[in-house]
Amino acid sequence: MADRQASASASMGTQLALLDAPVSSWRLDDKTREVGRRGLAEARAVLRSAGAGERRSGLHPGTAEAA
């Protein structure tokens, strides 16, 4: 166990340091935010309709065999 901890500590010293980025550089503009919201709504609708089809057919998600 001590060997693993020593190995982990040694490898931690070789990791790259994260840069500090100004918070404002990560802000999304309104148009980008709206495009993302529409995309999520569409994806959720597709998932809902796919889940409803699986329930109607009696199939388990991701399988081709009936329950």
DSSP file (Angstrom, degrees, kcal/mol; ACC not computed):
  #  RESIDUE AA STRUCTURE BP1 BP2  ACC     N-H-->O    O-->H-N    N-H-->O    O-->H-N    TCO  KAPPA ALPHA  PHI   PSI    X-CA   Y-CA   Z-CA
    1    1 A M     >        0   0    0      0, 0.0     4,-1.9     0, 0.0     5,-0.2   0.000 360.0 360.0 360.0 -42.0    0.0    0.0    0.0
    2    2 A A  H  >  +     0   0    0      1,-0.2     4,-2.3     2,-0.2     5,-0.2   0.857 360.0  55.3 -64.1 -35.2    2.8    2.4    0.8
    3    3 A D  H  > S+     0   0    0      2,-0.2     4,-2.4     1,-0.2    -1,-0.2   0.901 107.0  49.6 -64.3 -40.5    4.4    1.7   -2.5
    4    4 A R  H  > S+     0   0    0      2,-0.2     4,-2.5     1,-0.2    -2,-0.2   0.902 111.2  49.0 -65.3 -40.3    1.2    2.7   -4.3
    5    5 A Q  H  X S+     0   0    0     -4,-1.9     4,-2.4     2,-0.2    -2,-0.2   0.905 111.8  48.6 -65.8 -41.2    1.0    5.9   -2.4
    6    6 A A  H  X S+     0   0    0     -4,-2.3     4,-2.1     2,-0.2    -2,-0.2   0.901 112.4  49.1 -64.9 -40.8    4.6    6.8   -3.1
    7    7 A S  H  X S+     0   0    0     -4,-2.4     4,-2.1     2,-0.2    -2,-0.2   0.913 111.6  48.7 -63.8 -43.7    4.1    6.0   -6.8
    8    8 A A  H  X S+     0   0    0     -4,-2.5     4,-1.6     1,-0.2    -2,-0.2   0.902 111.3  50.1 -64.0 -41.2    0.9    8.2   -6.9
    9    9 A S  H  X S+     0   0    0     -4,-2.4     4,-0.8     1,-0.2    -1,-0.2   0.892 109.9  50.7 -65.0 -39.5    2.7   11.0   -5.2
   10   10 A A  H >< S+     0   0    0     -4,-2.1     3,-0.6     1,-0.2     4,-0.3   0.905 111.0  47.6 -65.8 -41.0    5.6   10.9   -7.6
   11   11 A S  H >< S+     0   0    0     -4,-2.1     3,-1.4     1,-0.2     4,-0.3   0.789 101.0  66.3 -72.8 -25.9    3.3   11.0  -10.6
   12   12 A M  H >< S+     0   0    0     -4,-1.6     3,-1.1     1,-0.3    -1,-0.2   0.816  93.0  61.8 -63.7 -29.2    1.3   13.9   -9.2
   13   13 A G  T << S+     0   0    0     -4,-0.8    -1,-0.3    -3,-0.6    -2,-0.2   0.665  99.2  55.5 -71.6 -15.2    4.4   16.1   -9.6
   14   14 A T  T <  S+     0   0    0     -3,-1.4    -1,-0.2    -4,-0.3    -2,-0.2   0.430  82.4 110.7 -98.1   0.8    4.5   15.6  -13.3
   15   15 A Q  S <  S-     0   0    0     -3,-1.1     2,-0.2    -4,-0.3    -3,-0.0  -0.419  75.1-105.5 -74.6 151.2    0.9   16.8  -14.0
   16   16 A L        -     0   0    0     -2,-0.1     2,-0.3     1,-0.1    -1,-0.1  -0.490  33.2-117.8 -73.7 144.5    0.3   20.0  -15.8
   17   17 A A        -     0   0    0     -2,-0.2     2,-0.2     1,-0.1    -1,-0.1  -0.625  27.5-117.3 -82.0 141.1   -0.8   23.0  -13.7
   18   18 A L        -     0   0    0     -2,-0.3     2,-0.3     1,-0.1    -1,-0.1  -0.533  27.3-126.1 -75.6 143.7   -4.2   24.5  -14.6
   19   19 A L        -     0   0    0     -2,-0.2     2,-0.6     1,-0.0    -1,-0.1  -0.664  18.2-117.7 -89.0 145.7   -4.2   28.1  -15.8
   20   20 A D        -     0   0    0     -2,-0.3    -1,-0.0     3,-0.0     3,-0.0  -0.744  34.7-167.6 -81.5 121.3   -6.4   30.7  -14.1
   21   21 A A        -     0   0    0     -2,-0.6     5,-0.1     2,-0.0     2,-0.1  -0.881  28.4-104.1-109.9 141.9   -8.9   32.0  -16.7
   22   22 A P    >   -     0   0    0      0, 0.0     3,-1.5     0, 0.0     4,-0.3  -0.387  27.4-126.9 -61.9 140.1  -10.9   35.1  -16.1
   23   23 A V  G >  S+     0   0    0      1,-0.3     3,-1.8     2,-0.2     4,-0.1   0.851 106.1  63.7 -58.0 -36.3  -14.5   34.2  -15.3
   24   24 A S  G >  S+     0   0    0      1,-0.3     3,-1.3     2,-0.2    -1,-0.3   0.748  89.7  67.1 -63.7 -23.5  -15.9   36.4  -18.1
   25   25 A S  G <  S+     0   0    0     -3,-1.5    -1,-0.3     1,-0.2    -2,-0.2   0.661  98.2  53.7 -72.2 -13.5  -14.2   34.2  -20.7
   26   26 A W  G <  S+     0   0    0     -3,-1.8     2,-0.3    -4,-0.3    -1,-0.2   0.313  81.9 115.7-101.8   7.4  -16.5   31.3  -19.8
   27   27 A R    <   -     0   0    0     -3,-1.3     2,-0.4    -4,-0.1    -3,-0.0  -0.591  57.6-140.9 -80.7 137.2  -19.8   33.3  -20.3
   28   28 A L        -     0   0    0     -2,-0.3     2,-0.1     1,-0.0    -2,-0.1  -0.762  17.5-123.7 -94.1 141.5  -22.2   32.2  -23.0
   29   29 A D     >  -     0   0    0     -2,-0.4     4,-2.2     1,-0.1     5,-0.2  -0.359  29.9-102.9 -78.0 167.8  -24.0   34.8  -25.0
   30   30 A D  H  > S+     0   0    0      1,-0.2     4,-2.4     2,-0.2     5,-0.2   0.870 119.5  52.5 -61.0 -40.2  -27.8   34.8  -25.2
   31   31 A K  H  > S+     0   0    0      2,-0.2     4,-2.4     1,-0.2    -1,-0.2   0.929 110.9  46.6 -63.5 -45.3  -27.9   33.3  -28.7
   32   32 A T  H  > S+     0   0    0      1,-0.2     4,-2.1     2,-0.2    -1,-0.2   0.897 112.2  51.2 -63.3 -40.8  -25.6   30.4  -27.8
   33   33 A R  H  X S+     0   0    0     -4,-2.2     4,-2.1     2,-0.2    -1,-0.2   0.907 110.8  48.3 -63.0 -42.5  -27.6   29.8  -24.6
   34   34 A E  H  X S+     0   0    0     -4,-2.4     4,-2.4     2,-0.2    -2,-0.2   0.895 109.4  52.0 -67.1 -41.0  -30.9   29.7  -26.6
   35   35 A V  H  X S+     0   0    0     -4,-2.4     4,-2.3     1,-0.2    -1,-0.2   0.914 110.8  49.4 -60.4 -42.5  -29.5   27.3  -29.2
   36   36 A G  H  X S+     0   0    0     -4,-2.1     4,-2.3     2,-0.2    -2,-0.2   0.897 109.6  50.6 -63.6 -41.7  -28.4   25.0  -26.4
   37   37 A R  H  X S+     0   0    0     -4,-2.1     4,-2.3     2,-0.2    -2,-0.2   0.909 110.9  48.7 -64.0 -42.1  -31.8   25.1  -24.8
   38   38 A R  H  X S+     0   0    0     -4,-2.4     4,-2.4     2,-0.2    -2,-0.2   0.911 110.7  51.2 -64.4 -41.3  -33.6   24.3  -28.0
   39   39 A G  H  X S+     0   0    0     -4,-2.3     4,-2.4     1,-0.2    -2,-0.2   0.905 110.5  48.5 -62.4 -41.9  -31.2   21.4  -28.7
   40   40 A L  H  X S+     0   0    0     -4,-2.3     4,-2.7     2,-0.2    -1,-0.2   0.909 110.2  51.5 -64.0 -42.1  -31.8   20.0  -25.2
   41   41 A A  H  X S+     0   0    0     -4,-2.3     4,-2.1     1,-0.2    -2,-0.2   0.916 111.5  47.4 -62.2 -42.6  -35.6   20.3  -25.7
   42   42 A E  H  X S+     0   0    0     -4,-2.4     4,-2.2     2,-0.2    -2,-0.2   0.917 112.3  49.3 -64.3 -43.5  -35.4   18.4  -29.0
   43   43 A A  H  X S+     0   0    0     -4,-2.4     4,-2.4     1,-0.2    -2,-0.2   0.904 110.9  49.9 -63.8 -41.4  -33.2   15.7  -27.5
   44   44 A R  H  X S+     0   0    0     -4,-2.7     4,-2.6     2,-0.2    -1,-0.2   0.896 109.4  51.7 -64.2 -39.4  -35.5   15.2  -24.5
   45   45 A A  H  X S+     0   0    0     -4,-2.1     4,-2.5     2,-0.2    -2,-0.2   0.914 110.6  48.3 -63.3 -42.4  -38.5   14.9  -26.9
   46   46 A V  H  X S+     0   0    0     -4,-2.2     4,-2.4     2,-0.2    -2,-0.2   0.921 112.6  48.4 -63.5 -44.1  -36.7   12.2  -28.9
   47   47 A L  H  X S+     0   0    0     -4,-2.4     4,-2.4     2,-0.2    -2,-0.2   0.901 111.1  50.8 -63.9 -40.3  -35.8   10.3  -25.8
   48   48 A R  H  X S+     0   0    0     -4,-2.6     4,-2.1     1,-0.2    -2,-0.2   0.936 112.4  45.7 -62.4 -45.7  -39.4   10.6  -24.5
   49   49 A S  H  X S+     0   0    0     -4,-2.5     4,-1.8     1,-0.2    -2,-0.2   0.873 112.8  50.5 -68.1 -35.5  -40.8    9.3  -27.7
   50   50 A A  H  X S+     0   0    0     -4,-2.4     4,-1.8     2,-0.2    -1,-0.2   0.905 110.9  49.1 -67.0 -40.7  -38.3    6.4  -27.9
   51   51 A G  H  X S+     0   0    0     -4,-2.4     4,-1.9     1,-0.2    -2,-0.2   0.874 109.2  52.5 -65.6 -37.6  -39.0    5.4  -24.4
   52   52 A A  H  X S+     0   0    0     -4,-2.1     4,-2.1     1,-0.2    -1,-0.2   0.886 107.9  51.9 -66.4 -38.0  -42.8    5.4  -25.1
   53   53 A G  H  X S+     0   0    0     -4,-1.8     4,-2.0     1,-0.2     6,-0.2   0.881 108.8  50.1 -65.3 -38.5  -42.2    3.1  -28.1
   54   54 A E  H  X>S+     0   0    0     -4,-1.8     5,-1.3     2,-0.2     4,-1.0   0.885 110.4  49.6 -67.7 -38.0  -40.3    0.7  -26.0
   55   55 A R  H  <5S+     0   0    0     -4,-1.9     3,-0.3     1,-0.2    -2,-0.2   0.900 111.4  49.3 -67.5 -39.2  -43.0    0.6  -23.3
   56   56 A R  H  <5S+     0   0    0     -4,-2.1    -2,-0.2     1,-0.2    -1,-0.2   0.878 112.3  47.4 -66.1 -37.5  -45.7    0.0  -26.0
   57   57 A S  H  <5S-     0   0    0     -4,-2.0    -1,-0.2    -5,-0.2    -2,-0.2   0.637 106.9-124.6 -81.6 -12.9  -43.8   -2.8  -27.6
   58   58 A G  T  <5 +     0   0    0     -4,-1.0     9,-1.9    -3,-0.3     2,-0.3   0.645  64.1 138.5  79.1  14.3  -43.0   -4.6  -24.4
   59   59 A L  B   < -A   66   0A   0     -5,-1.3    -1,-0.3    -6,-0.2     7,-0.2  -0.675  56.1-121.1 -93.0 146.8  -39.2   -4.5  -25.1
   60   60 A H    >   -     0   0    0      5,-1.0     3,-2.0    -2,-0.3     5,-0.1  -0.641  45.5 -90.8 -78.2 142.8  -36.6   -3.7  -22.6
   61   61 A P  T 3  S+     0   0    0      0, 0.0    -1,-0.1     0, 0.0     3,-0.1  -0.313 111.6  12.8 -55.3 130.8  -34.4   -0.7  -23.5
   62   62 A G  T 3  S+     0   0    0      1,-0.3     2,-0.3    -3,-0.0    -2,-0.0   0.548 111.4  93.5  82.0   7.9  -31.4   -1.8  -25.5
   63   63 A T    <   -     0   0    0     -3,-2.0    -1,-0.3     2,-0.1    -4,-0.0  -0.890  62.3-148.8-128.8 162.4  -32.6   -5.3  -26.2
   64   64 A A  S    S+     0   0    0     -2,-0.3     2,-0.4    -3,-0.1    -1,-0.1   0.256  72.2  95.5-108.6   9.0  -34.5   -7.1  -29.0
   65   65 A E  S    S-     0   0    0     -5,-0.1    -5,-1.0     1,-0.0    -2,-0.1  -0.810  76.3-117.0-104.4 142.2  -36.2   -9.6  -26.7
   66   66 A A  B      A   59   0A   0     -2,-0.4    -7,-0.2    -7,-0.2    -8,-0.1  -0.371 360.0 360.0 -71.4 153.9  -39.6   -9.3  -25.2
   67   67 A A              0   0    0     -9,-1.9    -1,-0.1    -2,-0.1    -8,-0.1   0.482 360.0 360.0 -70.1 360.0  -40.0   -9.1  -21.4
